[in-house]
Amino acid sequence: MSPPQSSMGATASTLSESALAENQERARQWLQQVLSAMGIPAAVQVVGETLEIEAASLTTAQKQLLLSKAPPSPRELGQEEDRSPVVLDALQYLANTLLNLNQPEDQQQAYTLELDGYRQRRLQELQDMATLAVNQVRASGQEYEFQALSAAERRQIHTLLSDPAYADLETVSRGKEPDRRLVIRPVREGAK
């Protein structure tokens, strides 16, 4: 499975180099200011299209705060490792919302916040989870419902499974936030 592509606004290839660099510097400064206001004066650098919070500039407690996960609901007990860090995800959501606010659509871009390789590790975990689910659905013919995924993670799996290699499967969402679930199931006759 290949990494998901952003569907939000412009990509690095459609923005001019100077506009991309300007957006990224504005995002870097914004994130440093927000972290400082949180009492976390961390260094931030732009690596490719990612805003990297430099782990070496953080104390252990600051790193734990940024990577902390919300307490599980009764339905999610025992699945702590399958849940995403609420603070890092919230900062990423704010970056994507606020930094693109009032920007022309062709100047908007998706921002990814990274800390200590978390996003890359989590993407690999999501790919592994999706592969296991796909194999289970194909073997059993029964749907598979993911537990405790953030909206961004549900989108990543949906994007991963939009590849033509998975044309025999479909992904749908079920439920309402905060208990929304991603379901993989065989394509129903005449559905695609």
N, C-alpha and C positions, 0 to 999 in steps of 0.2 A: 504494500500500500504506500502510496506517495503522500507527502505532507499536504494538508488542505490548503487551498488557495483562498485568499481573502475575497469576499464579494462586496466589501464595503468601499465605496468611493474609488479613487484612483489607486493604481498600483505604482510601484517605483518606476516601472517602465513607461508609464504614461505621463508622469510628472517630469518636468525638466529637472536636470541635476541641481540647478540653483534653487528651485522651488522645493525640491525634496530636502536638500540640505537645510534650507530655512525652516521648513516644518519640523524637521528632526531636532534642530537646535532649540526651537521654541518648545518642543515637547520635553527635551532634556532639562531645560531650565524650569519649566512648569513642574516636572516631577521632583526635581531637587528642592524647589520651594515648598511643595506639599509635604515631602518627607521631613524637611526642616521644621515646618509648622507642627508636625506630629512628634517632634523631639527626636527625630532620626536624621541627623545631618549627614546623610550618605552621599557618596560620590555616584554620579550616574554618567554613563557613557553610551554613545550610539554605536551599536555593532550591527552592521547591515541595516535591516529594518526593525531592529529590536532595541528597546531602551533597557540597558543592562544596569541593574543596581549592583554596584560592586560589593560583593560579600565581604571582602577584606576590610571595608570601611565600616562594617557593622559589628556591634557586640553580639554575643550569642543571644541575649534577650531580644534585641532588635530584630535579628533574623527570625527568631521563633515567632515574634509578633507578626511579621510580614507573611510568614508561611503558616500561620495558625489556621485551624479549620473550625468551623462552627460546630457546636455540640450536635450530635446526631439526633434525629427524630427517633421515636420508638421503632419505626419501620427500618431505620438505618443502623441500628445497633449492631456492632461487630463488623462494620464496613468502613471504619475510620480511614484506612489507607486508600480507599476508592474515592475519597472526597477531595475537592480542590481547596486551596487556601483562600479563605474568604477575604482577607485584607488585600492580598496581591490582586485577586480578581476584581475587587471593588475599585482599586486604584486604576487598573487597566480599563475597566468600564468607564470611569470618570475621564480618563485620558481620551478615550475614543469619542466620548460624548462632548466634552468641553472643548477639546482642541479642534474638533470639526464643526463646532457650532458657528453658524453664519459664514462658513467657508463655501465658496462655489463648489459644486459637486466634483468638478474635475480637479480641485485642489485638496479634496479630502483624502485621507489615507487611514489605514488600519495601523494601530499601535499595539505592539506586544511588549509587555513588561516581563523581564526575566530576572531571576535571582538564583544564583548558585546552580544553574543548570536545571532548575525545576521544570520549566516548560518543556524542554527536550525530553527529560525523563518521563514526564506525564504524557507527552504525545506518544512515546513508545508504549507506555502502559495502555493508553487508549487504543492504539493499533492492535496490541495483543488481545485486549478485551474484545474488540470488534472481530478479530479473527476467530477467537473461541466461540463467540456468539453466532457468527456466520456458519461455522462448522456444525454447531449444535442445531441451528435452524434447518440447514440442509439435510442433516442426518435424520432429524425427527419429523420435519414438516410442520413443526409447531413454532409459534412465535416466541421470541425472547425479549424480556423487558429488562432494561438496564435500571439499576438502582442508583440514587444519589449522585447524579451528574449535574454539573452547572449548565446553564444555558449555552455557554461557549463550548463546553465539552460535548454537549448533545449536537451542536452544529458541526463540530469537528468530525464526529463519527458519521453524521449524516453526509457530510462532504466526502469522507473517505469511501463510503458505500455508494456514492453516486457514480462511481467508475463503471463502465460497461461490463466489467468482469462480474458485477453483482446485479446484472439485469434481471435475474430470477428472484431477487429480493427487493423489498421496499422498506423504508423507514417511515414511521409515523410517530407523532407525539400524542401522548395520552395524559389527561389530567390537567390541573391548573397549578400555577406557581403557588406555593413553593414545593408542591408535590407533583411536578410535571415529570413524565418518564418518556424515554425514547424506546420505541419498540421496533425490532427487526422481525419481519415475517415474510413468508413466501408471497410472491405476487399472486394476487387473485386473478382468476380467468377474466380477461378483458379489462384489467385495472390499469395496465401500462400502455 
